[in-house]
């Protein structure tokens, strides 16, 4: 029997990270979690994860979290009946470079990057440098640093975790590259499906966070409400599959059973369908190209059901067409789109701007970003584009960078 694949889980206390650990716990003959990384604000949760999986190392980006984490580890060990001398304390990395140090110090077969936002870019590049398979849930790192990521990725090294891109990867097995006509991304439509822009103008934070299908962190959930998330996925699909943005469609599918589709040149469309459960694409990414048996429940065919599809309302949700523009132009413009959005989502969650102001302001920032159409030469170029975008977004929104 083959040895289990060793895995690092970056963002282990987030939604993707906790589900990845659940997949590993259910399949210990397939996976061993060698290390975990998180911000460090919940040392108890990290300690429980570390002990449950006997990890070799932990990274926390909060430099002051080390003592609390050590105490939590000892407390967790005592709860499991270990005497103090019996428990081997995992190696702990702390501070701004902790995740990079973890990736460099603990060789593994697979790195799952489930970190939030574009802060995941440097870990993405570092993981690629090690030669490990990169299971990428952090789409923002690919979007922000697309040319850098693709330049560093070896063929087959980058495996998507997003349910939509996992679905596309699976469907693309059904034909040759030159037979692909269009990619079709499905969207649930979010909590405001069917509403006009005017009806969304006074949307509350609670309404925007009430996603009808998925349980996610606040940034991704707000992005799903504005459909910026679908715009980011369009750019991600462009980069992952080398299909031009004008051949990538978005269709609203409220049931979230069909996760995406590929239309081929002969008129055939292949779809990947399964009940919404991120453990399926996570397990496939961790074990790629092999499937994990019983990773998630399958569709039931002994019960009546209906799947519906409807066109996206680009007037109510202009974020997707704006992303299509940014993805077509390329260069650092996708990084500008993403960074401006992150700034404005934070402003919305702080109750400094209204819901529709998020995308309205992102659009103004993108159209003012002519200097950032150029390709990034290195990380510093990406960071500079993001810094400019955040500052411009705060200036336009009148939040003063708050």
C-alpha positions as a printed NumPy array, in Angstrom:
array([[  0.   ,   0.   ,   0.   ],
       [  1.274,   3.466,  -0.861],
       [  2.219,   5.802,   1.968],
       [ -0.301,   8.58 ,   2.718],
       [  0.219,  11.863,   0.907],
       [  1.665,  14.487,   3.231],
       [ -0.232,  17.787,   3.276],
       [  0.151,  21.32 ,   4.6  ],
       [ -3.149,  23.135,   5.222],
       [ -2.818,  26.924,   5.057],
       [ -5.819,  28.636,   6.624],
       [ -6.626,  25.584,   8.732],
       [ -9.239,  27.274,  10.946],
       [-11.211,  28.717,   8.005],
       [-14.049,  27.059,   6.129],
       [-11.884,  25.331,   3.508],
       [ -9.205,  24.411,   6.03 ],
       [-11.549,  22.765,   8.517],
       [-13.225,  20.775,   5.748],
       [ -9.824,  19.689,   4.39 ],
       [ -8.893,  18.415,   7.845],
       [-12.209,  16.572,   7.984],
       [-11.407,  14.927,   4.632],
       [ -7.994,  13.896,   5.964],
       [ -9.467,  12.546,   9.213],
       [-11.891,  10.378,   7.233],
       [ -9.115,   9.094,   4.962],
       [ -6.028,   8.573,   7.108],
       [ -4.686,   5.888,   4.776],
       [ -4.612,   8.506,   1.991],
       [ -3.52 ,  11.709,   3.767],
       [ -1.31 ,  12.81 ,   6.636],
       [ -1.458,  16.419,   7.78 ],
       [  2.157,  17.443,   8.345],
       [  1.532,  21.095,   9.163],
       [ -1.154,  23.727,   9.598],
       [ -1.183,  27.519,   9.407],
       [ -3.617,  30.184,  10.577],
       [ -3.696,  33.712,  11.908],
       [ -3.505,  32.587,  15.527],
       [ -6.558,  34.339,  16.94 ],
       [ -8.046,  30.994,  18.059],
       [ -5.195,  29.031,  19.702],
       [ -7.606,  26.494,  21.167],
       [ -8.891,  25.48 ,  17.733],
       [ -5.337,  25.264,  16.35 ],
       [ -4.214,  23.136,  19.284],
       [ -7.138,  20.756,  18.797],
       [ -6.315,  20.423,  15.097],
       [ -2.624,  19.894,  15.792],
       [ -3.268,  17.136,  18.302],
       [ -5.977,  15.415,  16.25 ],
       [ -3.602,  15.122,  13.285],
       [ -0.243,  14.86 ,  15.108],
       [  1.192,  17.642,  12.973],
       [  4.92 ,  18.315,  12.81 ],
       [  4.623,  22.1  ,  12.737],
       [  2.247,  25.042,  13.099],
       [  2.514,  28.547,  11.653],
       [  0.728,  31.555,  13.164],
       [  1.005,  34.968,  11.556],
       [  0.147,  36.715,  14.842],
       [  3.576,  37.029,  16.514],
       [  2.149,  37.302,  20.032],
       [  0.19 ,  34.045,  19.741],
       [  3.061,  31.665,  20.527],
       [  2.654,  31.512,  24.311],
       [ -1.129,  31.174,  24.088],
       [ -0.718,  28.421,  21.488],
       [  1.775,  26.522,  23.653],
       [ -0.56 ,  26.701,  26.644],
       [ -3.47 ,  25.56 ,  24.469],
       [ -1.406,  22.633,  23.189],
       [ -0.566,  21.486,  26.718],
       [ -4.207,  21.872,  27.787],
       [ -5.399,  19.888,  24.761],
       [ -2.819,  17.172,  25.462],
       [ -4.049,  16.892,  29.048],
       [ -7.632,  16.549,  27.829],
       [ -6.459,  13.595,  25.75 ],
       [ -4.77 ,  12.018,  28.763],
       [ -1.145,  12.7  ,  27.822],
       [  1.339,  13.286,  30.605],
       [  3.431,  16.412,  29.96 ],
       [  6.514,  14.446,  28.945],
       [  4.578,  12.166,  26.563],
       [  3.399,  14.921,  24.271],
       [  5.735,  16.073,  21.515],
       [  5.193,  19.802,  20.983],
       [  4.973,  20.673,  17.279],
       [  7.468,  23.152,  15.944],
       [  5.921,  26.635,  15.958],
       [  6.641,  29.414,  13.464],
       [  5.284,  32.867,  14.279],
       [  5.172,  36.274,  12.646],
       [  4.686,  37.775,   9.216],
       [  6.942,  35.18 ,   7.52 ],
       [  5.658,  32.184,   9.495],
       [  3.734,  30.584,   6.627],
       [  6.706,  30.878,   4.253],
       [  8.959,  29.357,   6.931],
       [  6.507,  26.475,   7.388],
       [  6.372,  25.713,   3.659],
       [ 10.161,  25.859,   3.376],
       [ 10.867,  23.773,   6.495],
       [  8.3  ,  20.976,   6.128],
       [  8.552,  19.15 ,   2.766],
       [  5.202,  17.686,   1.682],
       [  3.473,  16.206,  -1.329],
       [  0.632,  18.754,  -1.378],
       [  0.088,  22.279,  -0.084],
       [ -3.546,  23.348,   0.257],
       [ -3.719,  27.145,   0.215],
       [ -6.979,  28.154,   1.862],
       [ -5.767,  31.528,   3.102],
       [ -8.138,  34.468,   2.571],
       [ -7.455,  37.293,   0.133],
       [ -4.369,  38.216,  -1.846],
       [ -2.11 ,  37.681,   1.181],
       [ -1.988,  34.094,  -0.114],
       [  0.12 ,  35.064,  -3.156],
       [  3.562,  34.738,  -1.574],
       [  2.723,  31.33 ,  -0.008],
       [  1.391,  30.215,  -3.405],
       [  4.678,  31.093,  -5.103],
       [  6.692,  29.538,  -2.268],
       [  4.69 ,  26.3  ,  -2.479],
       [  5.263,  26.098,  -6.23 ],
       [  9.008,  26.54 ,  -5.715],
       [  9.107,  23.436,  -3.493],
       [  7.686,  21.304,  -6.308],
       [  4.69 ,  20.218,  -4.229],
       [  1.258,  19.966,  -5.802],
       [ -0.63 ,  23.173,  -5.012],
       [ -4.293,  22.631,  -4.18 ],
       [ -5.445,  26.209,  -4.668],
       [ -8.492,  27.462,  -2.805],
       [ -7.011,  30.952,  -2.554],
       [ -8.171,  32.202,  -5.958],
       [ -7.088,  35.763,  -5.145],
       [ -3.405,  34.798,  -5.27 ],
       [ -3.783,  33.491,  -8.824],
       [ -5.822,  36.522,  -9.85 ],
       [ -3.464,  39.062,  -8.286],
       [ -0.262,  37.44 ,  -9.48 ],
       [ -1.465,  35.439, -12.482],
       [  1.609,  35.86 , -14.721],
       [  3.966,  35.172, -11.796],
       [  2.043,  32.076, -10.689],
       [  1.797,  30.612, -14.195],
       [  5.458,  31.315, -14.818],
       [  6.424,  29.317, -11.708],
       [  3.929,  26.449, -12.016],
       [  5.04 ,  23.227, -13.671],
       [  2.525,  21.339, -15.855],
       [ -0.072,  19.672, -13.633],
       [  1.264,  21.282, -10.442],
       [ -1.686,  23.637,  -9.955],
       [ -4.979,  21.948,  -8.999],
       [ -8.078,  24.092,  -8.284],
       [-10.194,  23.619,  -5.17 ],
       [-13.058,  25.996,  -6.046],
       [-16.093,  23.852,  -6.837],
       [-16.576,  25.602, -10.193],
       [-13.003,  25.096, -11.385],
       [-12.896,  21.568, -10.038],
       [-16.033,  20.931, -12.088],
       [-14.418,  22.408, -15.196],
       [-11.279,  20.332, -14.642],
       [-13.406,  17.192, -14.44 ],
       [-15.522,  18.07 , -17.483],
       [-12.443,  18.934, -19.54 ],
       [-11.379,  15.294, -19.261],
       [-14.167,  14.62 , -21.761],
       [-12.435,  16.166, -24.764],
       [ -9.229,  17.516, -26.247],
       [ -8.105,  21.099, -25.696],
       [ -8.818,  21.991, -29.341],
       [-12.385,  20.67 , -28.976],
       [-13.35 ,  23.156, -26.235],
       [-15.804,  25.819, -27.408],
       [-16.876,  27.542, -24.164],
       [-16.579,  27.283, -20.407],
       [-19.77 ,  27.859, -18.395],
       [-19.506,  28.925, -14.759],
       [-22.627,  28.462, -12.659],
       [-23.664,  30.933,  -9.952],
       [-26.259,  30.496,  -7.225],
       [-27.203,  34.147,  -7.666],
       [-26.527,  34.858,  -4.005],
       [-28.997,  36.321,  -1.502],
       [-30.099,  39.116,  -3.861],
       [-30.975,  37.064,  -6.938],
       [-33.904,  38.695,  -8.735],
       [-33.443,  42.09 ,  -7.111],
       [-32.728,  45.296,  -9.026],
       [-29.823,  47.578,  -8.161],
       [-32.301,  50.009,  -6.645],
       [-33.654,  47.276,  -4.373],
       [-30.134,  46.389,  -3.239],
       [-29.101,  49.967,  -2.448],
       [-30.145,  49.701,   1.209],
       [-29.106,  46.068,   1.731],
       [-27.876,  45.367,   5.246],
       [-24.775,  43.459,   6.271],
       [-26.932,  40.65 ,   7.681],
       [-28.826,  40.331,   4.38 ],
       [-25.597,  40.28 ,   2.364],
       [-24.116,  37.583,   4.615],
       [-27.167,  35.309,   4.288],
       [-25.932,  33.102,   1.426],
       [-28.596,  30.6  ,   0.314],
       [-26.246,  27.668,  -0.319],
       [-22.712,  27.888,   1.064],
       [-21.231,  28.64 ,   4.494],
       [-18.131,  30.794,   3.961],
       [-16.096,  33.58 ,   5.538],
       [-17.366,  37.191,   5.409],
       [-15.216,  38.351,   2.455],
       [-16.216,  35.465,   0.182],
       [-19.853,  35.688,   1.283],
       [-20.082,  39.412,   0.474],
       [-18.301,  38.715,  -2.821],
       [-20.983,  36.136,  -3.585],
       [-23.695,  38.692,  -2.841],
       [-22.158,  41.241,  -5.26 ],
       [-21.164,  38.422,  -7.672],
       [-17.596,  39.753,  -7.535],
       [-16.75 ,  36.185,  -6.556],
       [-18.05 ,  35.012,  -9.925],
       [-16.004,  37.727, -11.615],
       [-12.904,  36.497,  -9.804],
       [-13.741,  32.946, -10.87 ],
       [-14.016,  34.066, -14.482],
       [-10.495,  35.522, -14.312],
       [ -9.287,  32.373, -12.536],
       [-10.772,  30.171, -15.267],
       [ -9.064,  32.298, -17.909],
       [ -5.704,  31.749, -16.214],
       [ -6.137,  28.078, -15.308],
       [ -7.489,  26.83 , -18.621],
       [ -6.093,  29.352, -21.129],
       [ -9.546,  30.122, -22.538],
       [-10.211,  33.781, -23.497],
       [-12.621,  35.717, -21.277],
       [-15.093,  36.171, -24.139],
       [-15.501,  32.374, -24.277],
       [-16.376,  32.041, -20.595],
       [-20.063,  32.376, -19.698],
       [-21.788,  32.797, -16.35 ],
       [-25.263,  31.356, -15.801],
       [-27.408,  31.526, -12.656],
       [-28.302,  28.099, -11.244],
       [-29.984,  28.576,  -7.834],
       [-29.899,  24.906,  -6.817],
       [-26.056,  24.811,  -6.915],
       [-26.083,  21.179,  -8.08 ],
       [-24.365,  21.702, -11.452],
       [-21.063,  23.276, -10.483],
       [-19.933,  24.238, -13.987],
       [-19.964,  22.986, -17.571],
       [-17.862,  22.745, -20.719],
       [-19.378,  23.098, -24.18 ],
       [-17.429,  21.395, -26.975],
       [-17.195,  22.257, -30.649],
       [-19.655,  19.537, -31.676],
       [-22.422,  21.062, -29.537],
       [-22.043,  18.66 , -26.625],
       [-22.026,  20.085, -23.083],
       [-20.555,  18.128, -20.166],
       [-21.588,  19.153, -16.648],
       [-20.319,  18.071, -13.235],
       [-23.193,  17.674, -10.776],
       [-23.284,  16.88 ,  -7.06 ],
       [-25.067,  18.234,  -3.981],
       [-23.222,  21.294,  -2.641],
       [-20.418,  19.97 ,  -0.428],
       [-16.887,  21.354,  -0.623],
       [-15.426,  18.089,   0.645],
       [-15.762,  16.668,  -2.866],
       [-13.546,  19.217,  -4.699],
       [-11.197,  19.38 ,  -1.699],
       [-10.689,  15.605,  -1.647],
       [-10.185,  15.515,  -5.422],
       [ -7.571,  18.293,  -5.243],
       [ -5.708,  16.587,  -2.399],
       [ -5.713,  13.198,  -4.172],
       [ -5.508,  14.461,  -7.761],
       [ -5.859,  12.925, -10.308],
       [ -7.571,  10.171,  -8.307],
       [-10.992,  10.357,  -6.695],
       [-11.611,   9.659,  -3.002],
       [-14.417,   7.102,  -2.525],
       [-17.451,   8.398,  -0.595],
       [-15.973,  11.897,  -0.388],
       [-19.487,  13.364,  -0.383],
       [-23.096,  12.382,  -1.016],
       [-24.14 ,  11.827,  -4.632],
       [-27.261,  13.118,  -6.374],
       [-30.399,  11.132,  -5.604],
       [-32.327,   9.883,  -8.631],
       [-35.158,   8.276,  -6.675],
       [-36.471,  11.678,  -5.571],
       [-38.138,  14.301,  -7.774],
       [-36.067,  17.436,  -8.299],
       [-35.743,  20.302, -10.751],
       [-32.652,  22.202, -11.861],
       [-33.134,  25.644, -13.358],
       [-30.826,  27.993, -15.236],
       [-31.313,  31.686, -15.982],
       [-29.177,  34.408, -17.559],
       [-27.19 ,  36.703, -15.31 ],
       [-28.619,  40.214, -14.891],
       [-25.564,  42.286, -15.824],
       [-27.355,  45.545, -14.992],
       [-28.073,  44.527, -11.418],
       [-24.711,  42.754, -11.08 ],
       [-22.104,  44.571, -13.227],
       [-19.179,  42.947, -11.405],
       [-18.852,  40.015, -13.825],
       [-18.52 ,  42.155, -16.961],
       [-16.059,  44.386, -15.106],
       [-14.01 ,  41.293, -14.264],
       [-14.201,  40.178, -17.909],
       [-12.672,  43.537, -18.877],
       [ -9.935,  43.236, -16.231],
       [ -9.162,  39.652, -17.237],
       [ -9.013,  40.518, -20.926],
       [ -6.643,  43.448, -20.355],
       [ -4.58 ,  41.363, -17.941],
       [ -1.337,  42.666, -16.484],
       [ -1.88 ,  43.984, -12.967],
       [ -5.496,  44.989, -13.634],
       [ -6.97 ,  41.815, -12.063],
       [ -4.902,  42.603,  -8.94 ],
       [ -6.378,  46.115,  -8.942],
       [ -9.917,  44.71 ,  -9.293],
       [ -9.397,  42.302,  -6.402],
       [ -7.581,  44.691,  -4.036],
       [-10.063,  47.519,  -4.542],
       [-12.883,  45.091,  -3.819],
       [-11.215,  43.821,  -0.617],
       [-10.848,  47.421,   0.567],
       [-14.478,  48.22 ,  -0.172],
       [-15.896,  45.041,   1.34 ],
       [-14.073,  45.962,   4.56 ],
       [-15.604,  49.452,   4.337],
       [-19.073,  47.947,   3.857],
       [-18.633,  45.575,   6.815],
       [-17.537,  48.594,   8.888],
       [-20.768,  50.352,   7.791],
       [-18.846,  53.132,   6.039],
       [-20.397,  52.603,   2.584],
       [-23.56 ,  51.104,   1.117],
       [-23.79 ,  47.712,  -0.564],
       [-23.992,  48.883,  -4.199],
       [-21.11 ,  51.3  ,  -3.604],
       [-18.755,  48.308,  -3.448],
       [-18.88 ,  47.476,  -7.158],
       [-19.584,  51.069,  -8.263],
       [-16.304,  52.127,  -6.654],
       [-14.359,  49.111,  -7.892],
       [-15.427,  50.084, -11.415],
       [-14.129,  53.63 , -10.976],
       [-10.817,  52.317,  -9.641],
       [-10.396,  49.815, -12.506],
       [-11.095,  52.443, -15.157],
       [ -8.576,  54.809, -13.544],
       [ -5.844,  52.169, -13.495],
       [ -4.276,  52.658, -16.919],
       [ -0.75 ,  52.532, -15.501],
       [ -1.407,  49.02 , -14.162],
       [ -2.149,  47.367, -17.502],
       [  1.478,  46.24 , -17.606],
       [  2.608,  42.735, -16.647],
       [  4.034,  42.371, -13.12 ],
       [  7.758,  41.674, -13.087],
       [  7.806,  40.474,  -9.48 ],
       [  5.881,  40.451,  -6.206],
       [  6.716,  44.095,  -5.58 ],
       [  4.875,  45.12 ,  -8.769],
       [  1.77 ,  43.235,  -7.603],
       [  1.975,  44.742,  -4.118],
       [  2.38 ,  48.231,  -5.587],
       [ -0.698,  47.773,  -7.803],
       [ -2.701,  46.525,  -4.818],
       [ -1.545,  49.395,  -2.603],
       [ -2.522,  51.91 ,  -5.283],
       [ -5.923,  50.24 ,  -5.739],
       [ -6.707,  50.217,  -2.014],
       [ -5.678,  53.832,  -1.591],
       [ -7.684,  54.939,  -4.638],
       [-10.716,  52.957,  -3.493],
       [-10.575,  54.546,  -0.028],
       [-10.167,  57.989,  -1.577],
       [-13.144,  57.597,  -3.924],
       [-15.319,  56.041,  -1.219],
       [-14.404,  58.803,   1.203],
       [-13.276,  56.379,   3.9  ],
       [ -9.792,  57.82 ,   4.222],
       [ -8.214,  54.386,   4.101],
       [-10.201,  53.178,   7.108]])
